[in-house]
Amino acid sequence: MENDIIVIAHNLRSCNNVGSILRTAEGLGVKTVYLTGYTPYPSEKNDIRLPYIREKLDKKIIKTSLGAERLVKWQHDENIFNVINHLKKNNYEILALEQNENSIELQDFKAKNKVAFILGREVEGIENDVLEIVDQIISIPMLGKKESFNVAQAMAMMTFKLRYYN
């Protein structure tokens, strides 16, 4: 059975990363992308942001999404805990993609059929209060000297694994 995959991009700063995540999500069949916290998001119906801010963010996101923001389902919700609670009520396994002493390496992880995974801040990672309520923490092993992958690249690796090698 094909996995039902949801991505939660939480407190990302980069519009380019958001655009890349939306484009990858569309290409790999992600059901929904939630853009939570202060993560920038494309224009939406009844958008309350000032027009010049909305247009500036749109331009940057669209530069890398190449129109995927119109093809993939996405939602903005500042409160990640509302999103997590909603998904848990709908029987999603909630994962955090994060380097942590309690993490399971991606290649060793076997997901359930309904999965939502959280991507965190580009430098600091996912906040501890969020990590405390997830079902599992997953990490991608690093072979080089850098400590982490770019958040959009990590999202692509995780989604590809869930989609084709679970």
N, C-alpha and C positions, 0 to 999 in steps of 0.2 A: 504494500500500500504506500502511496506517495505521501510524504510528510506535508503537513500544513505548517508553513513557516511564517513567523511574524518577527520583524526586527524592531527593536526599540532603540532609537538613537537619543541618548540622554546627555544633555549639557555639552554638546559639541559646539565649538566656536566657529569652525570653518564652513563657509558656504560651499567651497569646493568639495569638501568631504561629504556634505549633505547631497550635493548633486551627484557625486560618484556613487554614493550608497543608493540613491533612487534609481540610477541607471542600472546598477548591478542587480538590484532587487527586481526590476522589471525583466531583466534578461534571465534570471534564475527562478522566476516564478514565485517570488515572495507574495504572500497573501495581502499583507498590510505592513506599512512602515509607520510606526509612531514616532513623532518628533516631539520629545518632551523636554521639560526644563527650559533653558534658554537657547536650545538648539534653533538656529534659523530655519524658517520654513517658507515655501512658495506662497504666493498670494492665494487666498481662499475666499469663498463667498462670505460676505459680511465681515471682511477683514477690518479689524479695529485699529491697525497700525497706521501711523501717518503715511500718506501716499508716497512721499519721497523715501521713506525708510523701506516700505514695501517694494518699491521699484528698484531700489539699490540692491536689496537682498535677492529679489527675483533675478536680476541680471547676473549676479554672481552664481546663483544655484543653477540657472539654465545653461550657463557656460559649460558646465561639466555634465549636467543631466541630459542635455541634448533632446529635451522634450519628454523625457521619461516621467517627469512630474505630472504630466497629463495622462500617462498610461498606467502607472502603478497606483494602487490605492494607498493614500497616506492620510494621517490625521495628526493634528497638533493638539497636545494637551500639556499644559505646564506641569501638572502634578503626575509624576511617574507612579506614585502609589495608587492613584485611581486606575491607571492603566493596568498595573500588575494585578490589582484586586479583581478587576473586570475579567482579565484573562484567566486568572485562577478559577473564578466561578464558572468559566467555560472550559474547564479541564485542560488548560495549557500547562505544560511543564515550563517553568520559568528558569532560564539559564542566564548566567553572567559570563561574558567573554572577558576574562581578566586574569592576570598573573597573580597567583595567590598560593599560600602554603597548603590550602585545602583543595586546590584545583585538580581536575582530571585533564590529562593531555588530550587534545582533540582527536588524535588517531585512536585513542583507547575508549572514546565515549560512544555510547549507543543511546540515541534519543528515542523518545516516545513519538507517536504519530502527530501530536499537536505540540509544537514547540514555539516558544517566544524567547528570543535572546536579546540581551541588553548590551549595547556598546556604550562605553563611558567616555569621559573627558579625554582629549587627545594626549595630555601630559600626565595628569593626576590619576586617571582611571575612574572607576566606578566608586562612588561614596560608600563607606562602611554600612550606613543605615540601609542602603539598598542591597548590598551583598548579604546582609543578615536575613533577608526574607526570600532569597532565591532558592530554588530547589537544588541547583548544582552550579559550580563554578568551573568553567572550561578555560584552558590555556592553550596557546599555540606555541610549541617548543621553538626556541631560537637556536640556530646553529652558529650564527655569526657573533660579532662583538656588540651589536646594538641590543638594547634591552626590550624593544617592542617593535611591532609592525605598525604602519599607518592604520588608523581606524577603518578606513574604507577598504584597504587591502585585507585586513583581518576579517571584516564582514564578508568579503568575497570568499575567503578560504572556508570560513565556518558554514556559509550557505551552500557552497559547492559540496562540502562533506556531507551535510544533512540531506541534500538533494540526491546525490549520486552514490555515496559510499556509507550509508548508515546501516 
